[in-house]
Amino acid sequence: MQNLQAASILSALMLSAACGGGGTDVSDTVTSGTNERPSENISTDNSFQTSADTSTSAVTQDVECSYTYDVYNDSASVDMQSWARWTCDGTERTLTANGIPDHPVGTFPNSGNPNSISTQSVSAAYTLNPEKTSTSTTLGGPRGVTGYILNGVKIDAGTAGTCSDNGTSCAMAPPMQGNWSIEALGQTSFNFGDDANHAHVQPTGAYHYHGIPEGFVSKLDKGVAMTHIGWAADGFPIYARYGYSDAMDTNSEVVTIQSSYQLKTTPEPNRADVSMYPMGTFTQDYEFIEGSGHLDACNGRTGVTPEFPQGIYHYFATDMFPFLQRCVNGAL
């Protein structure tokens, strides 16, 4: 069942990316423009242990309900104020932000990304009582924002880049050239102009993450420890890179969490020859193999965390595909 679900997820995320992924999309909750800001200032383990999803709901009311900051980002490609505010009202967690990162960024525009960073009107509301379901919903691109990092910058792991069968025609932005979805990370055939934070800029000026937001993680400065970095659209938390080797034991070793996606051993039919585009260039090059890593098909698992010592379903940003979750297992 898990593998069938993963196949469905991959199919859906490829459609989402092809219809307008990281290069072009603008979510309903993010629009270009300037909005007022509030006054507040402010080791790899190869033995994979996963946990049974015994609980289906959680309460997140007491975690990061007053995360607020307002700082000036003097990076040459930003040079403007960055602010974000999270609040809770008993039923919902609400984010308002201007979408400007709060850490150093790369040079934009650049040869692989012609866009400049600009302020966004970010507004999102997520449940404080997330409920895990038996089905997954693929998000990203036109399907909606998968989640936000605490600094108010959105997660959008896919791209709008596509290639035709046999790689005879490719483009890194619409219109579609075919059904082969190009990955932003993990390949060297196409340059999407992403910076050291695994991020770049959409035509709307929206800076967004395709992978672990390294600058933000460094800013939190927690070292090799479970690090809460954001919230998914279904209300469950997102962590970066590290987790417990035993998902249900806070005293177990902290390890580098690995996804359960692997490169296929044989390319799909009609794919461009690997001598032209090595495996890993396209989303279709990966397959979910249950038990090969720590996580499920949405890059999540149930377990204990520093913020939720009784356990909760949560997602991970990982060093390998899918890098950031592209689907959610919670009710929307």
BAMI-608680 format. One record per residue (C-alpha): residue in three letters; y, x, z. Coordinates in steps of 0.1 Angstrom, whole numbers. Layout:
N
{type:ALA; y:Y; x:X; z:Z}
...
END
This chain:
332
{type:MET; y:0; x:0; z:0}
{type:GLN; y:24; x:28; z:9}
{type:ASN; y:19; x:45; z:-24}
{type:LEU; y:24; x:13; z:-44}
{type:GLN; y:56; x:7; z:-24}
{type:ALA; y:67; x:43; z:-32}
{type:ALA; y:61; x:38; z:-69}
{type:SER; y:82; x:6; z:-68}
{type:ILE; y:109; x:25; z:-50}
{type:LEU; y:110; x:53; z:-75}
{type:SER; y:111; x:28; z:-104}
{type:ALA; y:140; x:10; z:-88}
{type:LEU; y:160; x:41; z:-79}
{type:MET; y:156; x:54; z:-115}
{type:LEU; y:170; x:21; z:-128}
{type:SER; y:198; x:23; z:-103}
{type:ALA; y:207; x:58; z:-113}
{type:ALA; y:206; x:51; z:-150}
{type:CYS; y:229; x:21; z:-145}
{type:GLY; y:255; x:43; z:-129}
{type:GLY; y:246; x:67; z:-100}
{type:GLY; y:265; x:95; z:-83}
{type:GLY; y:287; x:102; z:-113}
{type:THR; y:303; x:69; z:-119}
{type:ASP; y:296; x:41; z:-94}
{type:VAL; y:320; x:25; z:-70}
{type:SER; y:305; x:3; z:-43}
{type:ASP; y:320; x:-31; z:-34}
{type:THR; y:330; x:-15; z:0}
{type:VAL; y:348; x:15; z:-16}
{type:THR; y:378; x:12; z:-38}
{type:SER; y:404; x:37; z:-50}
{type:GLY; y:437; x:36; z:-32}
{type:THR; y:455; x:45; z:0}
{type:ASN; y:451; x:26; z:32}
{type:GLU; y:467; x:30; z:66}
{type:ARG; y:448; x:49; z:92}
{type:PRO; y:445; x:39; z:129}
{type:SER; y:466; x:56; z:155}
{type:GLU; y:437; x:71; z:175}
{type:ASN; y:431; x:109; z:173}
{type:ILE; y:407; x:126; z:179}
{type:SER; y:114; x:260; z:120}
{type:THR; y:92; x:245; z:94}
{type:ASP; y:59; x:230; z:107}
{type:ASN; y:30; x:225; z:83}
{type:SER; y:11; x:201; z:106}
{type:PHE; y:26; x:168; z:99}
{type:GLN; y:26; x:142; z:127}
{type:THR; y:39; x:107; z:119}
{type:SER; y:41; x:77; z:141}
{type:ALA; y:29; x:41; z:137}
{type:ASP; y:58; x:17; z:133}
{type:THR; y:50; x:-3; z:163}
{type:SER; y:85; x:-17; z:169}
{type:THR; y:104; x:-37; z:143}
{type:SER; y:138; x:-41; z:159}
{type:ALA; y:162; x:-20; z:179}
{type:VAL; y:196; x:-23; z:197}
{type:THR; y:222; x:4; z:188}
{type:GLN; y:252; x:-11; z:207}
{type:ASP; y:257; x:19; z:230}
{type:VAL; y:256; x:47; z:204}
{type:GLU; y:287; x:60; z:187}
{type:CYS; y:306; x:28; z:190}
{type:SER; y:339; x:46; z:194}
{type:TYR; y:336; x:75; z:170}
{type:THR; y:371; x:81; z:158}
{type:TYR; y:389; x:111; z:143}
{type:ASP; y:421; x:118; z:124}
{type:VAL; y:426; x:154; z:111}
{type:TYR; y:443; x:172; z:83}
{type:ASN; y:420; x:189; z:58}
{type:ASP; y:438; x:219; z:44}
{type:SER; y:411; x:228; z:18}
{type:ALA; y:429; x:235; z:-15}
{type:SER; y:411; x:207; z:-32}
{type:VAL; y:420; x:182; z:-5}
{type:ASP; y:453; x:190; z:13}
{type:MET; y:455; x:156; z:29}
{type:GLN; y:447; x:137; z:61}
{type:SER; y:411; x:127; z:68}
{type:TRP; y:403; x:98; z:91}
{type:ALA; y:375; x:75; z:101}
{type:ARG; y:370; x:49; z:128}
{type:TRP; y:338; x:32; z:139}
{type:THR; y:339; x:2; z:163}
{type:CYS; y:314; x:-23; z:176}
{type:ASP; y:319; x:-59; z:185}
{type:GLY; y:286; x:-69; z:200}
{type:THR; y:268; x:-78; z:167}
{type:GLU; y:282; x:-54; z:141}
{type:ARG; y:292; x:-18; z:137}
{type:THR; y:323; x:-15; z:115}
{type:LEU; y:336; x:15; z:97}
{type:THR; y:371; x:19; z:83}
{type:ALA; y:380; x:52; z:67}
{type:ASN; y:399; x:69; z:38}
{type:GLY; y:368; x:87; z:24}
{type:ILE; y:383; x:121; z:27}
{type:PRO; y:359; x:148; z:41}
{type:ASP; y:367; x:164; z:74}
{type:HIS; y:353; x:199; z:65}
{type:PRO; y:359; x:226; z:39}
{type:VAL; y:350; x:216; z:4}
{type:GLY; y:345; x:233; z:-29}
{type:THR; y:369; x:235; z:-59}
{type:PHE; y:375; x:202; z:-76}
{type:PRO; y:379; x:197; z:-105}
{type:ASN; y:355; x:224; z:-118}
{type:SER; y:335; x:231; z:-149}
{type:GLY; y:307; x:207; z:-139}
{type:ASN; y:328; x:180; z:-123}
{type:PRO; y:362; x:171; z:-138}
{type:ASN; y:374; x:149; z:-110}
{type:SER; y:399; x:153; z:-82}
{type:ILE; y:394; x:140; z:-46}
{type:SER; y:415; x:110; z:-37}
{type:THR; y:418; x:86; z:-8}
{type:GLN; y:395; x:55; z:-8}
{type:SER; y:397; x:22; z:10}
{type:VAL; y:364; x:24; z:29}
{type:SER; y:352; x:-7; z:48}
{type:ALA; y:316; x:-14; z:59}
{type:ALA; y:299; x:-35; z:85}
{type:TYR; y:263; x:-29; z:97}
{type:THR; y:242; x:-47; z:122}
{type:LEU; y:239; x:-34; z:158}
{type:ASN; y:204; x:-50; z:159}
{type:PRO; y:185; x:-35; z:129}
{type:GLU; y:151; x:-49; z:121}
{type:LYS; y:125; x:-30; z:102}
{type:THR; y:107; x:-50; z:75}
{type:SER; y:75; x:-46; z:55}
{type:THR; y:95; x:-42; z:22}
{type:SER; y:120; x:-17; z:10}
{type:THR; y:154; x:-22; z:-7}
{type:THR; y:166; x:5; z:-31}
{type:LEU; y:203; x:12; z:-29}
{type:GLY; y:228; x:36; z:-45}
{type:GLY; y:250; x:34; z:-75}
{type:PRO; y:257; x:-3; z:-85}
{type:ARG; y:231; x:-15; z:-60}
{type:GLY; y:255; x:-7; z:-31}
{type:VAL; y:261; x:22; z:-7}
{type:THR; y:230; x:35; z:10}
{type:GLY; y:249; x:45; z:41}
{type:TYR; y:278; x:65; z:54}
{type:ILE; y:281; x:98; z:72}
{type:LEU; y:301; x:95; z:105}
{type:ASN; y:331; x:110; z:87}
{type:GLY; y:334; x:80; z:65}
{type:VAL; y:321; x:97; z:33}
{type:LYS; y:294; x:78; z:15}
{type:ILE; y:258; x:87; z:6}
{type:ASP; y:249; x:84; z:-31}
{type:ALA; y:219; x:106; z:-38}
{type:GLY; y:212; x:96; z:-74}
{type:THR; y:232; x:104; z:-106}
{type:ALA; y:241; x:86; z:-138}
{type:GLY; y:227; x:114; z:-159}
{type:THR; y:199; x:106; z:-183}
{type:CYS; y:178; x:121; z:-211}
{type:SER; y:160; x:105; z:-240}
{type:ASP; y:122; x:109; z:-245}
{type:ASN; y:114; x:145; z:-253}
{type:GLY; y:148; x:156; z:-242}
{type:THR; y:164; x:153; z:-276}
{type:SER; y:196; x:137; z:-262}
{type:CYS; y:210; x:141; z:-227}
{type:ALA; y:242; x:132; z:-209}
{type:MET; y:254; x:136; z:-174}
{type:ALA; y:274; x:103; z:-174}
{type:PRO; y:271; x:70; z:-192}
{type:PRO; y:263; x:57; z:-218}
{type:MET; y:226; x:60; z:-211}
{type:GLN; y:207; x:84; z:-234}
{type:GLY; y:172; x:73; z:-222}
{type:ASN; y:151; x:65; z:-192}
{type:TRP; y:147; x:100; z:-178}
{type:SER; y:170; x:102; z:-147}
{type:ILE; y:185; x:136; z:-140}
{type:GLU; y:186; x:149; z:-105}
{type:ALA; y:218; x:164; z:-91}
{type:LEU; y:199; x:188; z:-68}
{type:GLY; y:168; x:208; z:-70}
{type:GLN; y:172; x:217; z:-107}
{type:THR; y:192; x:243; z:-127}
{type:SER; y:193; x:227; z:-162}
{type:PHE; y:224; x:206; z:-156}
{type:ASN; y:255; x:215; z:-135}
{type:PHE; y:270; x:185; z:-117}
{type:GLY; y:296; x:207; z:-100}
{type:ASP; y:284; x:200; z:-65}
{type:ASP; y:297; x:222; z:-37}
{type:ALA; y:281; x:238; z:-7}
{type:ASN; y:280; x:204; z:10}
{type:HIS; y:258; x:190; z:-18}
{type:ALA; y:287; x:168; z:-28}
{type:HIS; y:310; x:162; z:-57}
{type:VAL; y:336; x:137; z:-69}
{type:GLN; y:332; x:105; z:-89}
{type:PRO; y:358; x:95; z:-116}
{type:THR; y:374; x:72; z:-89}
{type:GLY; y:381; x:102; z:-68}
{type:ALA; y:354; x:94; z:-43}
{type:TYR; y:339; x:125; z:-27}
{type:HIS; y:302; x:117; z:-19}
{type:TYR; y:270; x:134; z:-7}
{type:HIS; y:238; x:140; z:-27}
{type:GLY; y:221; x:159; z:0}
{type:ILE; y:226; x:173; z:36}
{type:PRO; y:264; x:173; z:43}
{type:GLU; y:263; x:209; z:54}
{type:GLY; y:300; x:212; z:64}
{type:PHE; y:298; x:182; z:86}
{type:VAL; y:265; x:194; z:102}
{type:SER; y:281; x:227; z:109}
{type:LYS; y:311; x:210; z:124}
{type:LEU; y:289; x:192; z:149}
{type:ASP; y:274; x:227; z:158}
{type:LYS; y:242; x:215; z:174}
{type:GLY; y:220; x:243; z:161}
{type:VAL; y:183; x:237; z:157}
{type:ALA; y:183; x:202; z:172}
{type:MET; y:181; x:166; z:162}
{type:THR; y:215; x:159; z:148}
{type:HIS; y:228; x:123; z:143}
{type:ILE; y:250; x:123; z:112}
{type:GLY; y:254; x:87; z:101}
{type:TRP; y:243; x:52; z:97}
{type:ALA; y:222; x:36; z:69}
{type:ALA; y:231; x:2; z:54}
{type:ASP; y:204; x:-15; z:74}
{type:GLY; y:219; x:-3; z:107}
{type:PHE; y:194; x:24; z:115}
{type:PRO; y:206; x:60; z:123}
{type:ILE; y:204; x:90; z:100}
{type:TYR; y:196; x:125; z:112}
{type:ALA; y:199; x:159; z:95}
{type:ARG; y:170; x:183; z:88}
{type:TYR; y:155; x:187; z:123}
{type:GLY; y:132; x:165; z:143}
{type:TYR; y:103; x:166; z:168}
{type:SER; y:69; x:177; z:156}
{type:ASP; y:55; x:148; z:175}
{type:ALA; y:77; x:119; z:166}
{type:MET; y:71; x:102; z:200}
{type:ASP; y:76; x:133; z:223}
{type:THR; y:110; x:148; z:230}
{type:ASN; y:92; x:177; z:246}
{type:SER; y:74; x:187; z:214}
{type:GLU; y:87; x:215; z:192}
{type:VAL; y:118; x:209; z:170}
{type:VAL; y:108; x:216; z:134}
{type:THR; y:123; x:213; z:99}
{type:ILE; y:114; x:178; z:88}
{type:GLN; y:98; x:175; z:54}
{type:SER; y:97; x:146; z:31}
{type:SER; y:64; x:133; z:16}
{type:TYR; y:75; x:136; z:-20}
{type:GLN; y:59; x:163; z:-41}
{type:LEU; y:63; x:175; z:-77}
{type:LYS; y:37; x:160; z:-100}
{type:THR; y:11; x:184; z:-112}
{type:THR; y:12; x:169; z:-147}
{type:PRO; y:44; x:158; z:-165}
{type:GLU; y:47; x:122; z:-175}
{type:PRO; y:41; x:112; z:-212}
{type:ASN; y:71; x:116; z:-235}
{type:ARG; y:88; x:139; z:-210}
{type:ALA; y:108; x:169; z:-224}
{type:ASP; y:87; x:200; z:-224}
{type:VAL; y:88; x:219; z:-191}
{type:SER; y:99; x:250; z:-210}
{type:MET; y:131; x:231; z:-219}
{type:TYR; y:136; x:212; z:-185}
{type:PRO; y:114; x:225; z:-157}
{type:MET; y:97; x:201; z:-133}
{type:GLY; y:122; x:188; z:-108}
{type:THR; y:148; x:181; z:-134}
{type:PHE; y:141; x:144; z:-134}
{type:THR; y:135; x:118; z:-107}
{type:GLN; y:102; x:109; z:-125}
{type:ASP; y:89; x:144; z:-118}
{type:TYR; y:83; x:135; z:-81}
{type:GLU; y:57; x:113; z:-65}
{type:PHE; y:52; x:101; z:-30}
{type:ILE; y:20; x:114; z:-13}
{type:GLU; y:15; x:97; z:20}
{type:GLY; y:8; x:122; z:48}
{type:SER; y:20; x:153; z:29}
{type:GLY; y:52; x:154; z:50}
{type:HIS; y:66; x:138; z:81}
{type:LEU; y:83; x:108; z:64}
{type:ASP; y:77; x:76; z:46}
{type:ALA; y:88; x:66; z:11}
{type:CYS; y:124; x:59; z:23}
{type:ASN; y:126; x:93; z:41}
{type:GLY; y:123; x:76; z:75}
{type:ARG; y:99; x:73; z:105}
{type:THR; y:97; x:57; z:139}
{type:GLY; y:102; x:80; z:169}
{type:VAL; y:123; x:91; z:198}
{type:THR; y:157; x:108; z:193}
{type:PRO; y:183; x:121; z:217}
{type:GLU; y:203; x:89; z:213}
{type:PHE; y:173; x:66; z:214}
{type:PRO; y:148; x:81; z:239}
{type:GLN; y:127; x:49; z:238}
{type:GLY; y:122; x:53; z:201}
{type:ILE; y:137; x:38; z:169}
{type:TYR; y:132; x:38; z:132}
{type:HIS; y:154; x:64; z:117}
{type:TYR; y:161; x:83; z:84}
{type:PHE; y:164; x:120; z:77}
{type:ALA; y:185; x:141; z:53}
{type:THR; y:160; x:167; z:41}
{type:ASP; y:162; x:200; z:22}
{type:MET; y:139; x:187; z:-6}
{type:PHE; y:137; x:155; z:-27}
{type:PRO; y:148; x:129; z:-21}
{type:PHE; y:174; x:149; z:0}
{type:LEU; y:190; x:117; z:13}
{type:GLN; y:173; x:83; z:16}
{type:ARG; y:176; x:61; z:-15}
{type:CYS; y:161; x:30; z:0}
{type:VAL; y:162; x:12; z:33}
{type:ASN; y:133; x:-4; z:52}
{type:GLY; y:155; x:-26; z:74}
{type:ALA; y:167; x:-61; z:68}
{type:LEU; y:200; x:-64; z:49}
END
